[in-house]
Amino acid sequence: MEFGKMFSSLDAHVAGEAYRIVTQSPILLSGTGLKAQSEQLARNFSAEKNLLLNEPRGHRGMHGVIPVGSDRADIGLLFFSHRQASAFKYEGVLAAVGALLETGGLKRRENGRYTAETTEGVIELSVDFNGDEVAQISVRNKAASVTRTSQSSTALLDGKRKYLIYPLPPAIPEIDLAHLSVISEWGAGKAAEYASATHAITGVVLAEELPGGGFRSVTFEKDGYILRSPGIDTTFALLALQEKRNGNHAVSVSNTSIFGSTLIAEAPDGEGGPALVRAEPFVTGAHQFVLDREDPLDQGFLIV
C-alpha cells in the first residue's frame, strides 16, 4: 500500500447538520485574506474536497470547514460543500467554533463573546459553557425580508440567500416520517422546477403550521436533498414570514424538522431586523483519513 496524503478532522453537528472541521491536511492556501483563500479553495483541491465529503469517509449531508487565521476576527472559516449545497450556513460557524472551543483550538473567554470571519462577513457569537462543555451558542442574522404570493412566499436572508416557502399541498396531510416518500417526491419536483440558474435559489421549504403555534418544516437543497436539521436560515425565514403576516414586533417561532430536532428564533427588535437563534454543537469524532494513490475510488462516491 502506498500512502499519499493524510487528513485530520473533527466532526460535529448542529441540530443534525453535519460538519467536518479540517484541522490538518495537504490543502495549502497561498492567498492573502479570507476572500482570496476562499476563491482559491473553490477553484482547486477537488480531489481533496471529494475525499473529505464523499463516501466512505463522508456522505451527501457532510459539509467541510477549514479554520484559518484572521486579522478581522478571532478566527477565519472557509467552507466547502457538495456541488448543489449551500457553502455558507450558520450551522457551520457554530459547529466549528464549538468544536474548537471544546478541543483547545480556541481559547475560552469568561465573557463568552467570539467573532468568526466568513465570506458573508464577520459573525458575532455568544457562547454559554457548562463546565468545560459548550452548552449553547447564540447567533444573530443580519436581516430577513419576505414577499408573498398566492401560492408561496420568498424569504431573502442577509440580502444573499433566497428560500421559497410553500404550505402543505393536498397530497401531504402533515410533515411526518410516515409521508416521507411523498414529501421527497414533492421536494425533488420543486428542485427540478427551479434548477435553472436564473432562479438563483438557495433552497425550497415545505412548512406546516402547528395548532399550538410554530412550524414543522422540511428544507430541500437545490438537488432535492433533504436537510437533516430544521435549518437556521429556514427558522429565520419562518420567523420573518410570521412577522410579515401578523405585524408582531416582539415574536419568536419554533421550527421542528421531520426528524424531530427543533430550533427557536427570536426577534425582539421588530420586523426585518436581526433575529437570534441558539443551538448546541455536538462533537461526534476526531478522525484521520489517508488517501491511497492505489485506491481506484480515491475520491469516494455518493450513494443515490
C-alpha positions in Angstrom: 0.0 0.0 0.0 1.3 3.4 -1.0 0.1 6.3 1.2 -0.2 9.6 -0.4 -1.8 12.2 1.8 -3.2 12.3 5.3 -6.0 14.4 6.7 -7.1 15.1 10.3 -10.5 16.4 11.2 -13.1 17.0 14.0 -16.7 16.1 13.2 -19.5 18.0 14.7 -23.2 18.6 14.1 -25.7 21.3 15.0 -29.3 20.1 15.1 -28.4 17.3 12.8 -26.4 19.4 10.2 -23.0 17.6 9.9 -19.7 19.4 9.5 -16.1 18.1 9.1 -13.7 20.6 10.5 -10.3 20.1 8.8 -7.5 20.6 11.3 -4.6 19.2 9.2 -4.4 18.5 5.5 -2.4 19.0 2.4 -4.8 21.7 1.3 -2.3 24.6 1.4 -3.8 28.0 0.6 -1.4 30.8 -0.5 -3.9 33.6 -0.9 -3.7 36.7 1.3 -7.0 37.4 3.1 -10.0 35.2 3.6 -11.8 36.2 0.3 -8.7 35.2 -1.8 -8.3 32.0 0.1 -12.0 31.1 -0.3 -11.7 31.7 -4.1 -8.6 29.5 -4.3 -10.3 26.8 -2.3 -13.4 26.9 -4.6 -11.2 26.7 -7.8 -8.8 24.0 -6.7 -8.4 20.9 -4.5 -11.3 19.0 -6.0 -9.8 15.6 -5.2 -9.1 16.6 -1.6 -12.6 18.0 -1.1 -14.2 15.0 -2.6 -12.2 12.7 -0.4 -13.5 14.5 2.7 -17.1 14.9 1.6 -17.9 11.6 -0.2 -18.4 8.0 0.9 -16.8 6.1 2.5 -15.4 8.9 4.7 -18.4 11.3 4.3 -21.9 11.4 2.7 -24.2 13.7 0.9 -25.1 15.6 4.1 -21.5 16.3 5.0 -20.0 19.8 4.8 -16.4 21.0 5.2 -14.8 23.8 7.2 -11.2 24.9 7.2 -10.2 27.2 10.1 -7.7 29.9 9.1 -6.2 33.0 10.7 -8.0 36.3 10.5 -6.9 39.9 11.1 -10.6 40.9 11.5 -11.9 38.3 13.9 -10.9 35.6 16.4 -10.9 33.0 13.6 -11.5 32.7 9.9 -13.6 29.9 8.5 -13.6 28.6 4.9 -16.4 26.4 3.8 -16.7 23.8 1.0 -19.6 21.6 0.2 -21.2 19.3 -2.4 -21.9 21.0 -5.7 -25.6 21.7 -5.1 -25.3 22.5 -1.4 -25.1 26.0 0.0 -21.5 26.5 1.1 -22.2 29.0 3.9 -24.5 28.1 6.7 -24.8 29.4 10.3 -24.7 25.8 11.4 -21.1 25.6 10.1 -20.0 28.6 12.1 -21.5 27.2 15.3 -20.1 23.7 14.7 -16.6 24.9 14.0 -16.4 27.3 16.9 -18.0 24.9 19.4 -15.7 22.0 18.3 -12.5 24.2 18.5 -13.5 25.6 21.9 -14.1 22.1 23.3 -10.7 20.7 21.9 -8.5 23.7 22.7 -8.3 25.2 19.2 -9.9 28.4 20.6 -9.2 29.9 24.0 -12.1 30.1 26.3 -13.2 33.6 27.4 -15.1 34.5 30.5 -17.5 36.8 28.6 -18.2 34.1 26.0 -18.0 36.5 23.1 -16.3 35.4 19.9 -16.2 36.5 16.3 -15.7 34.5 13.1 -14.8 35.9 9.7 -16.6 34.3 6.8 -17.3 35.2 3.1 -20.6 36.5 4.4 -18.8 38.9 6.8 -17.8 38.8 10.4 -20.3 36.7 12.5 -20.7 37.6 16.2 -21.3 34.7 18.6 -22.2 34.4 22.3 -21.2 31.1 23.9 -22.6 29.6 27.1 -20.5 27.0 28.9 -21.4 24.2 31.2 -18.2 23.3 32.9 -15.8 22.5 30.0 -18.6 21.9 27.5 -20.2 24.3 25.2 -23.8 24.3 26.3 -25.1 26.6 23.5 -24.1 29.2 21.0 -26.2 32.2 20.1 -26.0 33.8 16.6 -27.9 36.7 15.0 -28.7 37.1 11.3 -28.3 40.5 9.7 -31.8 40.8 8.1 -34.7 38.9 6.7 -37.3 40.1 4.2 -40.4 38.2 2.9 -42.6 38.7 -0.1 -45.8 36.7 -0.5 -47.8 35.4 -3.4 -51.0 33.3 -3.5 -49.0 30.1 -3.8 -45.8 30.7 -1.9 -43.5 33.1 -0.1 -40.0 34.2 -0.9 -37.6 34.9 2.0 -34.3 36.7 1.5 -31.7 36.1 4.3 -28.9 38.7 4.9 -29.6 40.1 1.4 -28.0 37.0 -0.2 -29.7 33.6 0.3 -33.2 33.1 -1.1 -35.7 30.5 0.0 -39.1 29.6 -1.4 -41.6 28.7 1.3 -44.7 26.6 0.4 -47.6 25.4 2.5 -48.6 21.8 2.5 -50.2 20.6 -0.8 -53.3 18.5 -0.6 -51.3 15.3 -1.2 -49.3 15.8 2.0 -51.6 15.8 5.1 -48.8 16.6 7.6 -45.0 16.6 7.8 -44.3 13.2 9.3 -41.9 10.3 8.6 -45.0 8.3 7.5 -45.3 10.6 4.5 -41.5 10.9 3.7 -41.8 9.2 0.3 -44.4 11.7 -0.9 -42.6 14.6 0.7 -39.3 13.6 -1.0 -41.1 13.4 -4.4 -42.6 16.8 -3.9 -39.2 18.3 -3.0 -37.4 16.6 -5.9 -40.1 18.1 -8.2 -39.7 21.6 -6.9 -35.9 21.3 -7.1 -36.1 20.3 -10.7 -38.6 23.1 -11.4 -36.1 25.7 -10.0 -33.0 24.1 -11.4 -32.3 26.9 -13.8 -29.5 29.2 -12.7 -31.7 32.2 -13.4 -33.8 31.4 -10.3 -30.7 31.6 -8.0 -32.5 30.0 -5.1 -30.7 28.5 -2.0 -33.5 26.1 -1.0 -37.2 25.2 -1.0 -39.1 24.9 2.2 -42.2 22.9 2.9 -43.8 24.3 6.0 -46.7 23.1 8.2 -48.2 25.4 10.7 -48.8 23.7 14.0 -52.0 24.2 16.0 -50.2 25.4 19.1 -48.0 27.8 17.2 -44.7 27.3 15.4 -43.9 25.2 12.4 -42.8 21.8 11.3 -40.8 22.1 8.1 -38.6 20.3 5.6 -35.9 22.2 3.6 -34.7 20.9 0.3 -31.4 22.0 -1.3 -31.0 22.7 -5.0 -30.6 19.0 -5.9 -33.6 17.9 -3.9 -31.6 16.7 -0.9 -33.5 17.0 2.5 -31.6 18.8 5.2 -31.1 16.8 8.4 -31.8 19.9 10.6 -34.7 22.4 10.8 -32.2 24.8 9.3 -31.1 28.1 11.0 -31.8 30.0 7.7 -35.2 28.3 7.4 -36.0 29.2 11.0 -35.1 32.8 10.5 -37.2 32.8 7.3 -40.3 31.3 9.0 -39.9 34.0 11.8 -39.9 36.7 9.1 -42.9 35.1 7.5 -44.8 35.1 10.7 -43.8 38.8 11.4 -44.9 39.8 7.9 -48.3 38.2 8.5 -49.2 39.3 12.0 -47.2 42.5 12.4 -45.9 41.4 15.8 -42.9 43.4 16.9 -41.6 41.1 19.6 -42.1 37.5 18.4 -40.5 34.1 18.5 -41.1 31.0 16.4 -40.2 27.3 16.8 -39.3 25.2 13.8 -39.1 21.4 14.1 -37.7 19.2 11.4 -39.2 15.9 10.1 -36.5 14.1 12.1 -37.5 15.7 15.4 -34.9 18.4 16.1 -36.1 21.9 17.0 -34.7 25.4 16.6 -36.3 28.6 18.0 -35.7 32.1 16.5 -36.5 35.3 18.4 -36.8 38.8 17.0 -37.0 41.3 19.9 -36.3 44.3 17.6 -39.2 44.1 15.2 -39.9 43.0 11.6 -37.0 42.7 9.3 -34.4 43.3 12.0 -31.7 40.9 13.3 -33.1 37.8 14.9 -31.5 35.3 17.3 -31.1 31.5 17.3 -29.5 29.4 20.0 -28.2 25.9 19.3 -25.9 23.4 20.8 -23.0 21.9 18.8 -22.0 18.3 19.4 -18.5 16.9 18.6 -19.0 13.4 17.2 -15.5 12.3 16.4 -11.9 13.0 15.7 -10.5 11.3 12.5 -7.5 10.7 10.4 -8.0 9.9 6.7 -5.5 8.6 4.3 -5.5 9.0 0.5 -4.0 5.8 -1.0 -3.0 6.5 -4.6 -3.6 2.9 -5.5 -7.3 3.2 -4.5 -9.5 3.2 -7.6 -12.1 5.1 -5.7 -9.7 7.6 -4.2 -12.2 10.4 -4.3 -15.1 8.5 -2.8 -18.6 8.3 -4.2 -22.2 9.2 -3.4 -25.0 6.7 -2.8 -28.1 7.6 -4.8 
